[in-house]
């Protein structure tokens, strides 16, 4: 059974990008929209790193990229960025759960 990790990562990133941002109504909404924009930019950067890594890996396998070091560095950057994004997602969900369980 063949597992395509690049395809799996692309699907995860695409699903994260399809969620709409709510309209701005108050200062709190402006802050949350700014935070959402930062998260969206982070997801886009991770997607770009994944694409670069995928392109270099394909190029190396086809013989157009000679330097294995560039391929390895791009792959590690993409992997580290994905792990960081996943950690950020977990922390945001944890904070949301803490806030939603707090009674006023």
N, C-alpha and C positions, 0 to 999 in steps of 0.2 A: 504494500500500500504506500503510495507516494503522498507526502504531505508538503504542500506549497506554503511555506511560512510567509513569503512576500504577499501572496494573494490574501491570506488570512489577515495580515496587518492592514492591507489596503481596505478590506471590507470593514474592519473596525474603525479605521479613520474616516471612511465615507459615511458610516452610520453616525459618527459623532458630529460631522459637518452638516447633516441634514436637519438638525433641530433648529427651529426658528428662534430669534431673539425677541423677547417681549417689547412692546412699545414703551417709550420713556414717559413717566407720569410725575414722579417726585424725585427729590435728591437721592433717596434710597434706590429708586429705580435707575437713576443715572449711574450710581456707583455699581449696581449689579450689572448694568449693561457694559460699563467699562471693564468690569471683571470678566464678563462673558467675552468681550472683545479680546482681552489678553489670552484667555483660554483658547479662543478660536485661532489666534495667531500662533499659539504654541502647537496646536494640532496641525496647522498648515506647515509649520517648520518641520515637524516630525514627518509629515507626509513627503515633504521635499527631500529630507535626508533618506527616507526609505526608497524614494525613486532613484536618487543618485546611487545608492548602494545596489539596487537591483540592476540599474544600467551598467555599472562597473562590473558586477558579477557576470552578467550576460556577455559583456565585452571581453572579459578575461576568458570565459569558456569558448568564445568564438575566435580568440586569438588576436583581437584588435587592441586589447590592453595588455601591455607587457609587464607592468610593475604590480606584483602581487601585494606589495605593501600598501598601495593606494586602495586596492580592493578591501584589504583587511581593515584599514583605518576607517573607510566609509562604512563598512559593515558594523564595526564596533560603535561608531558614532550613532548610527541608526538604532542599534540595539539599546544603547545607553539612553538615547532620547525617548525611546518607547517605554523603557522601564521607568524613567523619570515621569513621563506623562501618566503612566498607570498609577504611580505612587501619588501624584497630584490628584488624580481622580478619586482614589481611595480616601485621601485626606479631606477632600471637599465633601464627599458623601458622609464621612464620619462627622464632620462639622455640622452638616445639614441635619443629620439624625440627632446630634446633641442639642441643637437649637430647637428642633421641632419637638423634642421630648421635654424641654424646659417649660415649666408652668409659670405663668405670670401671677 
